[in-house]
Amino acid sequence: MLNLVKTLFFLSLAALVFGFCKGDVLPSPSELLPQLKTDPLQTPTFRAPFDVSVKQITYRIKPLYHYELYGLVVSKHEADSFIDQVHKSWGDHLNAADLCVIWGKNALSGAYEQIEFSSGQWTCYAQTKSQEAWESFSEHHISNNHMISERHELLQTLRRARVGDQVHFKGYLAEYSHDNFLRGSSTVRTDSGNGACETVYMESFTILKPGPRRWRIVRWVSALVLLLSVCAWFFMPIGYTAYTEE
């Protein structure tokens, strides 16, 4: 019995490590919804600036344009993660997460399948060893979106979004500020570098189609088996051999 528990322990540990190494899987182009072929919709707005409060801090929101986007999430950064200290030091509790998404040409070409995406505290990175994939990839059909809201129901849905999900959100490209803090927003899709991110005050956020979950399932199942095997190993009776002298 002990040998079985040991085998389960090491197999589940290996599966857990492998599952994390594989990360989240992006859907194939054939699995993408037709809406992802379209570019984001940006239209003028006449909404006046308004105030919202989060954690006893009042923020002034200045809408710049009405904005709507259908996209595939290729990377995500949670603003409240333990590695993110900048948002905390700035008192920025409105920016719940950054979503890096692709659409249009990048969704249709399928080049994203050969590209690795990652997120920093402010930036989305894309890299590949394939020259062909990079030549097919458009820097004008990807954006890093600072998602802001004070509404609990929207934030819950946003936190459930994962890499590989196809999402739809709309609201406003906006500036927001408090005291001596001010963050603006890009208002074009053709810029890059510092200031090129879109700041989106959400009015709605929907996960249209979840991404492939196979490696996430592997991680959960292997973690459960690992925990059970540790418990079984810990509580297993210790065997002993009795000796008698003649």
C-alpha positions as CSV (number, residue, x, y, z in Angstrom):
1,M,0.0,0.0,0.0
2,L,2.8,2.4,0.8
3,N,4.4,1.8,-2.6
4,L,1.1,2.7,-4.2
5,V,0.8,6.0,-2.2
6,K,4.4,6.9,-3.1
7,T,3.7,6.2,-6.8
8,L,0.6,8.4,-6.7
9,F,2.6,11.1,-4.9
10,F,5.4,11.3,-7.5
11,L,3.1,10.9,-10.5
12,S,0.7,13.7,-9.4
13,L,3.7,16.0,-8.5
14,A,5.1,15.4,-12.0
15,A,1.7,16.0,-13.6
16,L,1.2,19.2,-11.6
17,V,4.6,20.6,-12.6
18,F,4.0,19.6,-16.2
19,G,0.5,21.2,-16.2
20,F,1.9,24.5,-14.9
21,C,4.7,24.4,-17.5
22,K,2.1,24.0,-20.3
23,G,0.2,27.0,-19.0
24,D,-3.1,28.0,-20.6
25,V,-4.0,26.8,-24.1
26,L,-5.3,29.2,-26.8
27,P,-8.1,28.0,-29.0
28,S,-7.4,27.3,-32.7
29,P,-8.6,29.8,-35.3
30,S,-11.5,27.5,-36.2
31,E,-12.8,27.8,-32.7
32,L,-12.9,31.6,-32.7
33,L,-16.3,33.4,-32.8
34,P,-17.1,35.5,-35.9
35,Q,-17.2,38.7,-33.8
36,L,-13.5,38.5,-33.2
37,K,-12.9,39.3,-36.9
38,T,-14.0,42.9,-36.3
39,D,-12.0,45.8,-35.0
40,P,-12.8,47.6,-31.8
41,L,-15.6,50.2,-32.1
42,Q,-14.7,53.6,-30.9
43,T,-17.2,56.4,-31.0
44,P,-17.5,60.0,-29.6
45,T,-19.1,60.4,-26.2
46,F,-20.5,63.5,-24.5
47,R,-20.7,62.0,-21.0
48,A,-19.4,64.4,-18.4
49,P,-16.7,63.4,-15.9
50,F,-18.0,61.6,-12.8
51,D,-16.7,60.3,-9.4
52,V,-16.6,56.7,-8.1
53,S,-15.2,55.4,-4.8
54,V,-13.2,52.3,-4.0
55,K,-11.6,51.5,-0.6
56,Q,-12.4,55.0,0.7
57,I,-10.6,56.7,-2.2
58,T,-12.6,58.9,-4.6
59,Y,-11.6,58.7,-8.3
60,R,-12.5,61.2,-11.0
61,I,-13.4,59.4,-14.3
62,K,-13.2,61.4,-17.5
63,P,-14.7,59.6,-20.5
64,L,-12.9,60.2,-23.8
65,Y,-14.7,57.8,-26.2
66,H,-17.3,55.1,-26.0
67,Y,-15.5,51.8,-26.7
68,E,-16.4,48.2,-27.5
69,L,-14.2,45.2,-28.2
70,Y,-14.5,41.5,-29.0
71,G,-11.2,39.8,-28.4
72,L,-9.2,36.7,-27.4
73,V,-7.4,37.0,-24.1
74,V,-3.7,36.0,-24.6
75,S,-2.3,37.3,-21.3
76,K,-3.6,38.7,-18.1
77,H,-2.2,40.5,-15.1
78,E,-4.0,40.8,-11.8
79,A,-3.4,44.2,-10.2
80,D,-3.9,42.8,-6.7
81,S,-1.3,40.0,-7.1
82,F,1.5,39.9,-4.5
83,I,4.2,40.8,-7.1
84,D,2.4,44.0,-7.9
85,Q,3.3,46.7,-5.4
86,V,3.0,49.8,-7.7
87,H,-0.8,49.8,-7.7
88,K,-0.8,49.6,-3.9
89,S,1.8,52.4,-3.5
90,W,-0.1,54.7,-5.8
91,G,-3.5,54.0,-4.2
92,D,-4.8,52.7,-7.5
93,H,-7.5,50.2,-6.4
94,L,-9.7,51.0,-9.5
95,N,-7.5,49.1,-12.0
96,A,-8.5,45.5,-11.2
97,A,-6.7,43.8,-14.0
98,D,-4.9,44.2,-17.3
99,L,-6.1,42.1,-20.2
100,C,-4.0,41.6,-23.3
101,V,-6.3,40.7,-26.2
102,I,-6.0,40.1,-30.0
103,W,-8.6,40.4,-32.7
104,G,-9.1,40.9,-36.4
105,K,-6.0,40.0,-38.5
106,N,-4.2,38.4,-35.6
107,A,-7.2,36.2,-34.8
108,L,-7.7,35.2,-38.5
109,S,-4.0,34.4,-39.3
110,G,-3.5,31.9,-36.5
111,A,0.0,33.2,-36.1
112,Y,-0.8,33.7,-32.3
113,E,-0.5,29.9,-31.9
114,Q,3.3,30.2,-32.4
115,I,3.7,33.3,-30.2
116,E,4.3,33.4,-26.5
117,F,2.5,36.2,-24.6
118,S,3.1,37.5,-21.1
119,S,2.2,40.5,-19.0
120,G,4.1,42.8,-16.7
121,Q,2.6,45.4,-14.4
122,W,1.9,47.7,-17.2
123,T,2.8,45.9,-20.4
124,C,1.9,43.0,-22.6
125,Y,4.9,41.2,-24.3
126,A,4.8,39.0,-27.4
127,Q,7.8,36.9,-28.6
128,T,8.4,34.0,-31.0
129,K,11.2,32.1,-32.6
130,S,9.2,31.9,-35.8
131,Q,10.0,34.6,-38.4
132,E,7.0,33.5,-40.4
133,A,4.6,33.9,-37.4
134,W,6.1,37.3,-36.6
135,E,5.7,38.5,-40.2
136,S,2.0,37.4,-40.1
137,F,1.4,39.1,-36.7
138,S,0.0,42.7,-36.6
139,E,1.1,45.0,-33.9
140,H,-2.1,47.0,-34.6
141,H,-4.5,44.1,-33.7
142,I,-3.4,43.6,-30.1
143,S,-3.9,45.8,-27.1
144,N,-3.2,45.8,-23.4
145,N,-6.3,47.1,-21.6
146,H,-6.3,48.5,-18.1
147,M,-9.7,47.4,-16.9
148,I,-11.2,49.7,-14.3
149,S,-14.5,49.6,-12.4
150,E,-16.0,49.9,-9.0
151,R,-18.9,47.6,-9.7
152,H,-18.7,44.2,-7.9
153,E,-20.6,42.2,-10.5
154,L,-18.3,43.3,-13.3
155,L,-15.2,42.7,-11.3
156,Q,-16.3,39.2,-10.4
157,T,-16.7,38.3,-14.1
158,L,-13.4,40.0,-15.0
159,R,-11.6,37.9,-12.3
160,R,-13.0,34.7,-13.9
161,A,-11.5,35.6,-17.3
162,R,-8.5,33.4,-18.2
163,V,-6.1,33.2,-21.1
164,G,-7.8,31.5,-24.0
165,D,-11.2,33.0,-23.2
166,Q,-13.1,35.0,-25.9
167,V,-14.6,38.1,-24.3
168,H,-16.7,41.1,-25.1
169,F,-16.5,44.4,-23.1
170,K,-17.8,47.9,-23.6
171,G,-17.6,51.1,-21.7
172,Y,-15.4,54.1,-22.1
173,L,-11.8,54.9,-23.0
174,A,-11.1,57.1,-20.0
175,E,-8.7,59.1,-17.9
176,Y,-8.9,58.6,-14.1
177,S,-7.3,60.3,-11.2
178,H,-7.2,61.0,-7.5
179,D,-5.1,63.5,-5.5
180,N,-1.7,63.6,-7.4
181,F,-2.3,60.4,-9.4
182,L,-3.4,60.5,-13.1
183,R,-3.6,57.8,-15.7
184,G,-4.7,58.5,-19.3
185,S,-5.5,56.2,-22.2
186,S,-4.5,55.5,-25.8
187,T,-7.2,56.5,-28.3
188,V,-5.7,54.8,-31.3
189,R,-4.7,51.2,-32.1
190,T,-1.5,52.1,-34.0
191,D,0.7,53.3,-31.2
192,S,3.2,51.3,-29.2
193,G,5.4,51.7,-26.2
194,N,4.7,53.9,-23.1
195,G,1.2,55.3,-23.1
196,A,-0.1,52.9,-25.8
197,C,-2.4,50.9,-23.4
198,E,-6.1,51.4,-23.4
199,T,-7.7,52.4,-20.1
200,V,-11.3,51.0,-20.2
201,Y,-14.0,52.0,-17.7
202,M,-16.3,49.0,-18.0
203,E,-20.0,49.2,-18.4
204,S,-20.3,45.5,-19.3
205,F,-17.9,42.5,-19.5
206,T,-18.9,39.1,-20.8
207,I,-17.0,35.8,-21.3
208,L,-18.5,34.7,-24.6
209,K,-16.6,31.4,-24.9
210,P,-14.2,29.9,-22.3
211,G,-10.9,28.7,-23.6
212,P,-9.6,25.2,-23.6
213,R,-9.4,23.9,-20.0
214,R,-7.5,20.6,-20.4
215,W,-4.3,21.7,-18.7
216,R,-6.2,23.5,-16.0
217,I,-8.1,20.3,-15.3
218,V,-4.8,18.4,-15.2
219,R,-3.5,20.9,-12.6
220,W,-6.6,20.7,-10.4
221,V,-6.8,16.9,-10.6
222,S,-3.1,16.4,-10.0
223,A,-3.1,18.9,-7.1
224,L,-6.0,17.0,-5.5
225,V,-4.3,13.6,-5.9
226,L,-1.1,15.0,-4.6
227,L,-2.9,16.3,-1.5
228,L,-4.7,13.0,-0.9
229,S,-1.5,11.0,-1.3
230,V,0.3,13.3,1.2
231,C,-2.5,12.8,3.7
232,A,-2.5,9.0,3.1
233,W,1.2,8.9,3.5
234,F,1.1,10.9,6.7
235,F,-1.6,8.9,8.4
236,M,-0.4,5.5,7.2
237,P,0.6,3.2,10.1
238,I,4.3,2.7,10.5
239,G,5.2,-0.9,10.1
240,Y,7.6,-2.7,12.3
241,T,9.2,-6.1,12.7
242,A,9.4,-7.9,16.1
243,Y,12.4,-10.0,16.9
244,T,12.6,-12.7,19.6
245,E,15.7,-14.3,21.0
246,E,16.0,-18.1,21.2
